[in-house]
Amino acid sequence: MAGKKFRFSLDGVLTVRHHQTVKAEQALDVAARARRMQEEQLAAAEANLAGLPSARPGAAIGLADIQRQAAHRSDAMKARAAARHALDASHRHEGTARRALTAARVPEEALVTLRERERAAHRTAALRAEEAVIDEHVTASYARRA
């Protein structure tokens, strides 16, 4: 056992699990970036809606102006609603990606724990084998002297 190098038997599986975890992390990053972009679009739609001119009491405006303002306001409200809907979808997608990452980490962490246990058992066995060799040499040396 002395000098025998440690080799984890499930190293290939651990590599695959790690790759899956990295892919899940990347998917979460993409989902978070998409959510931030949707937040910015919602903020822009709300700013656009807030920046629309409103009818002033006592101002002389015609029916065409009122209809145009109403159409712009309606379009801005639809854009805000669409942006809010897209943001909600982004939140759901990000949550799904977060759960997928958590699910991908569990098997990887289990394999890492198993590898550490096997490494510790290998180290213990190597120390015992070394102690046995030392004990044998000491016993042989003592027997030669006696």
Protein Blocks (a to p, Z undefined) as FASTA:
>chain_A
ZZpacddfklmmmmmmmmmmmmmmmmmmmmmmmmmmmmmmmmmmmmmmmmpccddehiac
dfklmmmmmmmmmmmmmmmmmmmmmmmmmmmmmmmmmmmmmmmmmmmmmmmmmmmmmmmm
mmmmmmmmmmmmmmmmmmmmmmmmZZ
